[in-house]
Amino acid sequence: MDLRRLLVGLTVAVLFQLGFVFLASGNVVFKVQNKFAGKERSLSALKAHDARRHRRILSAVDPFSLYFAKIGLGNPPKDYFVQVDTGSDILWVNCANCDRCPTKSDLGVKLTLYDPTTSASATKIYCDDEFCAATYNGVLQGCTKDIPCQYNVVYGDGSSTAGFFVRDNLQFERVTGNLQTASANGSVIFGCGAKQSGELGTSSEALDGILGFGQANSSMISQLAAAGKVKKMFAHCLDNANGGGIFAIGEVVSPKANTTPMVANQPHYNVVMKEIEVGNNVLELPTDTFDSGDRKGTIIDSGTTLAYLPETVYDSMMTKIVAQQPGLKLHTVEEQFLCFQYSGNVDDGFPVVKFHFEDSLTLSVYPHDYLFQIRDDVWCFGWQNSGVQSKDGRDMTLLGDLVLSNKLVLYDIENQAIGWTEYNCSSSIKVRDESSGSVYSVGPHNVSAASHLISGRIITFLLLAFAVFHRFS
């Protein structure tokens, strides 16, 4: 892996910029972009993003993802740019007359305030509505039929959003055939943000809102699934070698993937790791190594660039890996990345790391996955010691894009399972249409005719990326 891979691979979701990333639901489709697209990035940028996301994951709710999407809301529909986040549930956008809502962003997008009075299909949700009662586990005290159903979310860094729920049309592209789409919409309930605080109102990376991909019934995917429009499952396939990728809502028919159970009642997507194997040698670790108190299990999070391991695991793993190269001279870059000089083929010189999970599911990570090249013959490890990041996170095991790339990863919320299989993410996958039962191919680039319109931006991004590579080389 060279420095191109550092930028295209480790910063997660560059593929969301280079190829389309698709929500297929069968068959919902929208484009997702990397927040850092076209910006200069370095090892320090990777470190800063992961450190911030790491802190917020420890606080159970994490609003700051690496990538965002454009969605359509209302009738007539208007475009809104929202962060895509698996660590929270509801969809919300900033609304007209909002207090401390951002008015500009450094991400190169135009921010828009949602105004329910200008949409012919918008209706307010009141506190006696079934959705509101389900969200708050019963009708709120003092509720009358003319009191709006309110929401209030406080994030780990102290940022918060508050407002009221509305129902309106969500516009998306639906897969209608092999590599073909058509415009469609569905009615969803989402938050109309009336007041923001903290970084949600002042961040240079501000967007119009957040699209939660969590498991609660209030999430967009749960609502669309309840309406029979999609299966309550999604998948992504991130190709950090060729820049392709797919993000799909619905049932993936091919390729097939084995699964492992999710840990119940967790705010993130957690699974149970059993052991780690380095070059055919199983690490000798305490039996409770992967049990981290209330936050049990291993977090699967494509919004984080690297992979974070408890200190005991990290030390044991690195000892085994480096033992195969006894003459290796290690040095630290950016106070976090362990780097070294090496001129050979890393796949020949370093061992494969295998993570073994419940129900015999294995995740193999090759040297070209966990090592990245920052300049000629200089390589760095993507493994990180989670104990160094914060005292609260010293027992946390989190696997980010470093180990998820070049694999189709399935999140089966209906059956509470996560799975993966190694796959060429520049090729197509097959999804089943929920309404007709038909099976269609969804590819990383040519799903929609609209992809031709974006080709110029893809080329521009590539040129910008190569300029960044040369600057840091």
C-alpha positions in Angstrom: 0.0 0.0 0.0 1.5 3.4 -0.9 0.6 6.9 0.1 -2.3 6.9 -2.3 -3.8 4.2 -0.3 -3.3 6.1 3.0 -5.6 8.8 1.6 -8.0 6.7 -0.4 -8.0 3.7 2.0 -7.6 4.8 5.5 -9.8 7.9 5.4 -12.8 5.6 5.0 -15.4 6.5 2.4 -13.2 8.1 -0.2 -14.9 5.6 -2.3 -18.1 7.3 -1.4 -16.7 10.2 -3.4 -15.1 8.3 -6.2 -17.7 5.9 -7.1 -21.4 6.2 -6.1 -22.2 4.7 -2.8 -25.7 3.3 -3.0 -28.6 2.7 -0.7 -30.4 -0.1 -2.5 -33.2 -2.0 -0.9 -33.9 -3.6 -2.6 -33.4 -0.5 -3.5 -32.9 3.0 -2.2 -30.1 5.0 -3.8 -28.3 8.2 -2.8 -24.8 9.4 -3.2 -22.5 9.7 -0.1 -19.4 11.8 0.0 -16.3 11.9 2.2 -16.2 15.1 4.4 -12.5 15.5 3.5 -12.9 15.2 -0.2 -10.6 17.6 -2.0 -8.9 18.7 1.2 -5.3 18.2 2.2 -5.0 15.4 4.7 -2.1 14.0 6.7 -1.4 11.5 9.5 -2.4 14.2 11.9 -5.8 14.6 10.2 -6.4 10.8 10.6 -5.3 11.0 14.2 -7.6 14.0 15.0 -10.6 12.5 13.3 -10.3 9.2 15.0 -9.5 10.7 18.4 -12.7 12.9 18.3 -14.9 10.0 17.1 -13.3 7.7 19.7 -14.3 10.0 22.5 -17.8 10.3 21.3 -18.2 6.6 20.8 -17.3 6.2 24.5 -20.1 8.5 25.3 -22.6 6.2 23.5 -23.8 8.7 20.9 -21.4 9.8 18.1 -22.6 12.5 15.7 -19.4 13.1 13.7 -19.0 10.6 10.9 -16.5 10.7 8.1 -19.1 10.9 5.4 -22.3 12.6 4.4 -25.1 12.2 2.0 -27.5 14.4 0.0 -31.2 13.6 0.5 -34.4 15.2 -0.7 -37.1 16.3 1.7 -40.5 17.9 1.2 -42.9 18.6 -1.7 -41.5 20.1 -3.8 -38.3 18.4 -2.6 -35.2 20.4 -1.5 -31.7 19.0 -1.1 -30.2 18.6 2.4 -26.7 17.4 3.3 -26.7 15.1 6.3 -24.0 13.1 8.2 -24.5 9.4 7.9 -24.1 7.9 11.3 -24.5 4.3 12.6 -24.1 5.5 16.2 -27.4 7.3 16.4 -31.0 6.7 15.4 -33.1 9.6 14.2 -32.9 11.7 11.1 -33.0 15.4 11.8 -32.3 18.6 9.9 -32.0 22.3 10.8 -35.2 24.2 10.5 -36.4 27.7 9.7 -36.1 30.1 12.6 -33.6 27.8 14.3 -31.5 29.1 17.2 -27.8 28.8 16.5 -28.1 26.7 13.4 -25.0 27.0 11.1 -25.4 29.2 8.0 -22.2 28.1 6.2 -19.9 25.2 5.9 -16.3 24.6 4.8 -17.2 21.3 3.1 -18.2 23.0 -0.1 -22.0 22.4 0.3 -24.8 24.9 0.5 -26.7 24.7 3.7 -30.5 24.8 3.6 -33.0 25.3 6.4 -36.1 23.0 6.3 -39.4 24.9 6.5 -42.4 22.6 7.0 -44.8 25.4 6.0 -43.5 25.4 2.4 -43.9 21.7 1.9 -47.4 20.5 0.7 -46.7 17.0 2.3 -45.5 18.1 5.7 -47.5 17.3 8.9 -46.5 17.8 12.5 -46.3 14.9 14.9 -48.1 15.5 18.2 -47.4 14.0 21.6 -50.3 11.7 21.5 -49.2 10.2 18.1 -48.3 6.5 18.1 -44.7 7.3 16.9 -44.2 9.7 19.8 -45.6 7.3 22.4 -43.3 4.5 21.1 -40.3 6.7 21.1 -40.8 7.7 24.7 -42.2 4.4 25.9 -45.6 5.8 26.5 -47.6 9.1 26.2 -45.8 11.9 27.9 -47.3 13.4 31.1 -49.4 16.5 30.4 -49.8 15.6 26.7 -52.7 17.1 24.8 -53.5 16.6 21.1 -52.1 20.1 20.1 -48.7 19.7 21.8 -45.9 18.8 19.3 -43.8 15.7 19.9 -40.4 17.1 20.8 -36.9 15.6 20.6 -33.7 16.4 22.4 -30.4 14.7 21.7 -27.2 15.4 23.7 -24.0 14.1 22.2 -20.8 13.0 23.9 -19.0 16.3 23.5 -21.8 18.3 25.0 -23.3 19.3 21.6 -27.1 19.0 21.5 -30.0 19.4 19.1 -33.6 20.0 20.1 -36.8 20.5 18.1 -40.0 18.7 17.1 -40.9 15.8 14.9 -42.6 16.2 11.5 -43.6 13.7 8.8 -42.7 14.5 5.2 -41.6 12.9 1.9 -38.0 11.6 1.7 -36.9 11.5 -2.0 -34.5 8.8 -3.1 -33.5 6.7 -6.2 -34.9 3.2 -6.3 -33.3 0.4 -8.2 -35.6 -0.7 -11.0 -33.4 -3.0 -13.0 -29.8 -4.1 -13.5 -27.7 -1.0 -13.0 -30.9 1.2 -13.4 -32.8 3.5 -11.1 -35.8 5.7 -11.0 -36.9 8.5 -8.6 -39.1 7.4 -5.7 -40.2 8.7 -2.3 -41.4 7.5 1.0 -43.0 9.2 4.0 -40.8 9.3 7.1 -40.8 11.1 10.5 -37.8 13.2 11.3 -36.7 15.9 13.6 -37.1 19.6 12.7 -34.1 21.2 14.6 -35.1 24.4 16.4 -32.0 24.8 18.6 -28.5 23.6 18.3 -25.5 23.9 20.7 -21.8 23.2 20.7 -20.1 22.1 17.5 -23.4 21.3 15.8 -23.9 25.1 15.5 -20.3 26.3 15.0 -18.2 23.5 13.4 -16.5 24.3 10.2 -17.7 20.8 9.1 -21.3 21.8 9.7 -24.1 20.1 7.6 -27.8 20.3 7.5 -28.4 17.5 10.0 -27.7 13.8 10.8 -29.1 10.7 9.3 -29.0 8.0 12.0 -28.5 4.4 10.9 -29.1 2.9 14.3 -31.4 0.0 15.2 -34.3 1.9 17.0 -37.8 2.0 15.5 -37.4 5.8 15.0 -34.5 5.4 12.5 -35.1 6.0 8.8 -34.3 2.4 7.9 -36.7 1.1 10.5 -39.5 3.3 9.3 -39.0 2.3 5.7 -38.8 -1.3 6.7 -42.1 -1.0 8.7 -43.7 0.5 5.6 -42.6 -2.6 3.6 -40.3 -0.5 1.3 -37.0 -2.1 2.4 -35.6 -5.0 4.5 -34.2 -3.9 7.9 -30.7 -4.5 6.8 -27.9 -2.8 5.0 -24.4 -3.5 3.7 -21.3 -1.8 2.5 -18.4 -2.9 0.3 -15.4 -0.5 0.4 -12.6 -0.8 -2.1 -9.6 1.1 -1.0 -7.4 -0.3 -3.9 -9.4 0.8 -6.9 -11.7 3.5 -5.4 -15.0 1.7 -6.0 -17.7 0.8 -3.5 -21.3 0.1 -2.6 -23.6 1.0 0.3 -26.9 -0.9 0.1 -30.1 -0.9 2.1 -31.9 -4.2 1.8 -31.3 -7.9 1.2 -28.0 -8.8 -0.5 -28.5 -12.0 -2.5 -25.0 -12.3 -3.7 -22.3 -12.6 -2.5 -23.3 -14.7 0.5 -21.7 -14.0 3.9 -21.5 -15.9 7.1 -22.6 -14.0 10.2 -22.0 -13.6 13.9 -24.6 -12.4 16.5 -24.8 -8.8 17.5 -24.4 -8.0 21.2 -27.9 -7.0 22.4 -28.9 -3.6 23.7 -25.8 -1.7 22.6 -25.8 1.8 21.1 -23.4 0.7 18.3 -23.0 -2.4 16.2 -21.1 -4.8 18.6 -20.1 -8.4 18.1 -18.2 -10.9 20.3 -14.6 -11.6 19.5 -13.2 -14.9 20.8 -9.5 -14.8 19.9 -6.8 -13.3 17.7 -4.4 -15.3 15.5 -1.1 -13.8 14.2 0.7 -15.9 11.6 -1.1 -19.1 12.7 -0.2 -18.4 16.4 -3.2 -17.6 18.7 -2.4 -14.8 21.1 -2.4 -15.8 24.8 -4.8 -13.3 26.4 -6.9 -13.2 29.6 -10.3 -14.7 29.1 -12.1 -11.4 29.8 -10.0 -9.4 27.4 -12.8 -8.6 25.0 -15.5 -8.0 27.7 -15.4 -4.2 28.4 -18.1 -3.7 31.1 -21.3 -2.0 29.9 -19.9 -1.6 26.4 -19.5 -5.3 25.7 -18.1 -6.7 22.5 -16.1 -5.4 19.6 -17.4 -2.3 17.8 -17.7 -2.5 14.0 -17.5 1.1 12.8 -16.6 2.1 9.2 -16.7 5.7 10.2 -13.4 5.2 12.0 -10.3 5.0 9.8 -8.0 2.7 11.9 -8.3 -0.3 14.3 -8.1 0.2 18.1 -7.2 -2.6 20.5 -6.9 -2.8 24.3 -3.3 -2.3 25.5 -2.8 -6.0 26.4 -4.0 -7.1 23.0 -2.0 -4.4 21.1 1.2 -5.2 22.9 0.9 -8.9 22.3 -0.1 -8.5 18.7 2.7 -6.1 17.8 5.3 -8.3 19.5 4.2 -11.3 17.4 4.1 -9.2 14.2 7.5 -7.6 14.7 9.1 -10.9 15.7 9.0 -11.9 12.1 11.3 -9.0 11.3 13.9 -8.9 14.2 16.1 -6.3 12.5 13.2 -3.8 12.1 13.9 -0.4 13.5 10.7 1.3 14.7 10.1 5.0 15.2 7.0 7.0 16.1 5.4 9.6 13.7 2.8 12.1 14.9 3.1 10.7 18.4 0.8 7.8 17.4 1.9 5.9 14.3 4.6 3.2 14.7 6.6 3.3 11.5 9.7 1.7 9.9 11.8 1.4 6.8 11.2 -1.7 4.6 12.0 -2.3 0.9 10.4 -5.7 0.3 6.9 -6.9 -0.3 5.1 -6.5 3.0 2.8 -9.5 2.3 5.8 -11.7 2.1 7.5 -10.2 5.2 4.7 -9.8 7.7 2.0 -12.2 9.0 -1.7 -12.3 8.3 -3.8 -11.3 11.4 -7.1 -13.2 11.9 -9.9 -12.1 14.2 -12.2 -15.0 15.3 -15.7 -14.3 16.4 -18.7 -16.1 17.8 -20.2 -18.8 15.5 -16.8 -19.4 13.8 -16.8 -16.2 11.8 -13.2 -15.1 10.9 -12.0 -11.7 9.7 -8.6 -12.0 7.9 -6.5 -8.8 7.7 -3.5 -8.9 5.4 -0.3 -6.9 5.7 -1.2 -4.7 2.8 -4.4 -3.9 4.8 -2.8 -3.0 8.2 0.3 -1.4 6.8 0.4 1.8 4.7 3.3 3.6 3.0 3.9 7.2 3.7 6.9 7.6 1.4 9.4 5.5 -0.4 10.2 2.4 1.7 8.7 3.9 4.9 5.6 2.1 6.3 3.4 2.6 9.3 1.1 0.3 11.3 -2.6 1.0 11.3 -3.1 -0.8 14.6 -3.6 1.6 17.5 -3.5 1.2 21.3 -6.9 2.3 22.5 -5.5 2.8 26.0 -3.3 5.6 24.7 -6.4 7.4 23.3 -8.1 7.8 26.7 -8.3 6.1 30.1 -12.0 5.4 29.6 -11.3 3.6 26.3 -8.4 1.4 27.4 -10.5 -1.7 27.1 -12.3 -0.8 23.9 -11.9 -2.9 20.8 -13.0 -1.0 17.6 -12.5 -2.2 14.1 -12.6 0.6 11.5 -12.2 0.9 7.7 -8.6 -0.5 8.0 -10.0 -4.0 8.4 -13.4 -3.6 6.7 -12.1 -2.5 3.3 -12.3 -5.0 0.4 -15.0 -7.0 2.2 -18.8 -7.0 1.8 -20.0 -6.2 5.4 -23.7 -7.1 6.2 -25.7 -5.5 9.0 -28.8 -7.7 9.5 -30.8 -5.8 12.0 -33.9 -8.1 11.6 -31.9 -11.1 12.7 -29.5 -9.2 14.9 -26.4 -10.4 13.1 -23.3 -9.0 11.3 -21.3 -10.8 8.7 -18.7 -10.3 6.0 -16.9 -11.9 3.1 -13.9 -11.0 1.1 -15.1 -9.4 -2.2 -14.0 -7.3 -5.1 -15.8 -4.1 -4.2 -15.3 -2.7 -7.7 -17.6 -5.3 -9.1 -21.4 -5.5 -8.6 -23.5 -7.2 -6.0 -27.1 -8.5 -6.3 -30.0 -7.2 -4.2 -33.6 -8.4 -3.9 -36.4 -5.9 -4.5 -38.6 -6.0 -1.5 -41.9 -5.4 -3.4 -41.5 -7.6 -6.5 -39.0 -10.1 -5.3 -36.8 -9.5 -8.4 -33.1 -9.6 -8.1 -31.0 -6.8 -9.6 -27.3 -6.0 -10.0 -26.0 -2.9 -8.2 -22.6 -1.7 -9.3 -20.1 0.7 -7.7 -20.4 3.3 -10.6 -23.0 2.9 -13.3 -26.1 2.3 -11.2 -27.7 5.5 -12.4 -27.4 7.6 -15.5 -26.7 10.5 -13.2 -23.3 8.9 -12.6 -22.2 10.3 -16.0 -22.8 13.8 -14.8 -20.5 13.3 -11.9 -17.6 11.9 -13.9 -16.0 15.3 -14.2 -16.0 15.8 -10.4 -14.4 12.3 -10.0 -11.6 13.3 -12.3 -11.1 16.6 -10.5 -11.0 14.8 -7.2 -8.4 12.3 -8.5 -6.2 15.2 -9.7 -6.5 16.9 -6.3 -5.7 13.7 -4.5 -2.6 13.1 -6.6 -1.5 16.6 -5.8 -1.9 15.9 -2.1 0.0 12.6 -2.4 3.0 14.4 -4.0 3.0 17.1 -1.4 3.2 14.5 1.5 5.7 12.3 -0.3 
